[in-house]
Structure formats: C-alpha cells, structure tokens
C-alpha cells in the first residue's frame, strides 16, 4: 500500500545496515540532494517547454514540435546547445560576484523546493516553520539577481537588478501576509500539518471569502515575486535588453532561466499546498493509495502554473509606478483588512468544515 | 469611493482580457495560423491578397487582355516592367495598330508595390500567389509574361 514510504524506508534501512551511521547519513543526504537536482533539471526543462507550447497556443501558433515526439526533446536540445557555448563576460566585471550570482539564484530555489511536500512522507525537509522558511528563502533569490546585475558592469543589467530589488521587497509583504491569513486557520507553519488540517476541506473552502481574496493576492504577488510578466520589469525585453542577465551566456544564463521557471513552480506549489490541499485528493477519493498524492499535487500545481502563464500572455507589462501603486495602495491595505476578517471568522467559528 | 470602484473595474477588465485570450487558447487547435511549410507544400494555398509576383492571365484561346498602353511601365517606380511592342495590321479593320511583342517583367527588381496593377485599365496583369522564386541564376528572374503566339482578347479595347 504505502509504496513511496516503503521504498524510501527500505533504502534508508539498507544504507544503515551496510555502513556506519555517520557515513550512511552523509550518503543519504547526497542521494537526496542528487534526486532533487534531477527533479530540478527535469521540472525546469519541462516547464520551459510547457511555457513555449502554451504561449504558442495563446497566440494561435503551433510551437516547438520538431525535436522528439511533439517537441518533447526541444528544451533538452536547447540545454545541450547552452552547455556547449562559450561563457563570456565583460572585462571590468567583478569576476567573483559575477560567477557567484547564478548559484545564489539556483540554490535559493532548490532550498525552497526541499520543503515542499510532494506526497505523504515524500518530503526532503519537514521543518516545523515550513511557511516561514519558504518566505525567508524566496527573498534570498533576489540577492543573486542584484549581484548578477551589479557585477556585470552593464547599465541595463544594473537597472534590471534594481527594479527587481524594488519589486521583490514590496511584494514580499503581500506574499507573507496572504499566507499568514491562511495560517490563522491552520495554527501551524509546518507544511505537513497544514495539509493534515485540510482533510476537513481545502483551506480555500474552509476560509471561504477571505481565503479567496488571500488566494488572489497570493497569485498576484507570487507572479511578481517570480519576476514574470506582467511584472517582468526585471528583464523588460523592449527596455533593458535581457535585464540582469544581459551579460551572461551559456550555462550561467541557463541557471537564471531555469531558476525563474522553478520559482514559478514553487509559487504554484505553495498555493496548491496552502489553498488547495497539496497532495490530498478531492473528497478523499484516493486516500487509500498515498503515492497517488504526487499526481494530485502535480496536477493542482500545474493548473496554477497554467494560470500564471495565462496571466503572462494576457496582461501588458506594468510601469514601475503602477507596480508600486498596486502593491502599496491596493494589495497591502486589502491584505491587512483581510487578516482581520479572517481572524474574526476563525474566532466566531464561521469556517466551513466538512 | 472611487477606490473600491477602481478595484472592481480593475478585476473586471482583467477577467475580460483573460476570457479573450482563453477563447483563443481553446480554439487554437483548429485555428492555428502557423504553416508547417515544406511539409504541406502540396496543400498550401496562399491567401487572395498575397503579393507573390505579377502574372498575366491568359484564357483558353491563348488570349490576354494587354493592349500595350504602357501605363504600367510608366507607373513602375523602378523599371521592373519593359514592354516591347510593334505595329501590326488589325485583322478586322485592316488598320495599323499597336500590339505587344513581349511583356518583360524583371522580378529581381520588383518591390511588389502594386502600382502597375492599380493603373492597368484593362486588368491585364494581376497578383500571382507563387512565392517560391529562388533560383540559382538571376537571369531566370527576368520573365516574359505574355505566352508565345498569344493575342489580344477581342472586345477589351471597346
């Protein structure tokens, strides 16, 4: 029955039986690290392909369909091309920071990936302050972007990086506050416990009106957090070349690119976990088969990823002042009022429980 | 109070936009405008207003509608059209009459501006939909549009 659980447990027992404890735990960590790197790479490449196909369908085009069946190997070919390209740089760049920046971005998104529960027990790091950890980690990524923009010694890169700083710092608030609204219901920051509570109905149902408002705010500010259109001030192609990664080429560029898509996945995964019950099946139809939770989780996440792509291919890019007006004059006050409403609803026991 | 109506209007317009793109997304399978070109060469049909090249249609009796008035040659901004003409005897009236010998069209010089087609009083030349015009020798781009032995269609000059 409990397939995923038993596989991980068997490997765990087997490792500890053939090796001394300290070595075995290190080997286990390395294995988990490698597994997450593989998930990272596959997810990143798949999301890039998905984005390109969906963009094509929105624009009445066909999209990449030549390499492999329906273009499934297109992004693999692109990655191979990027691997074989020369790593260029500007002469007056700060070499150390310039080379460090892509790793900041990629490590922060990998760390965020680690706390997301794919299904029951398939969870690299079930930390008891999960949501807090996610909020904290998501703001480290912006350091990578700022470093990259600063160290490139390029005015467009610097402008792009500074815009990213403005954007991420302001929208950070909305992301955190909209998640806090939901935490009032759950009373716990631990992601596995948040999902456990949703067995009585997904939080977006439990919290009804304020939860829906919080979800809308989270999706808006999450899109802004991951620097995607319509909030792609950072790499506004028509204004800044490519923004903060103008001077990057080859694999370093690919790191930025993959991290951007993984960040989108992470935002969608957090929304799926906090609002839509994570790996829980609707009405508990497949509750007896825990490993199916992966599919429910990925299904919900990809629906939300599609929503973000839909935003991207519908809305025009905001100006910087419009971006800040939206955050400070609309999202933040609505969010604060929403928290009070949610607190009242929880206090008066008006949540919908099944 | 405009604060709240602004929020309402904002959400409403965003949803309107999303419904428009959503409709396009759902119909994209049927209405994809991308042509997968070399694969569909057999079935590819260019649209009517496509400007591929200038052609002179002939009817089944090998007759065209060009009277040799040379208005197209004058209208052409870059000397693409050259009309070689002479005077022949008209069969019905027995008088001398201007006839085209060769309607020479240099595709390599043509900018597809369409002035010649606009100016033609008898609709003798039109846009053709052929676009596969690459050749290895540029002399192949100089074309004679009237077919050999072709004549003026009777009744065009009336």
Interface residues (C-beta under 8 A of the other chain):
Chain A: X54 X56 X57 X58 X59 X60 X61 X62 X310 X311 X313 X314 X315 X330 X334
Chain B: X7 X14 X17 X18 X20 X21 X22 X24 X25 X28 X29 X31 X32 X33 X34 X36
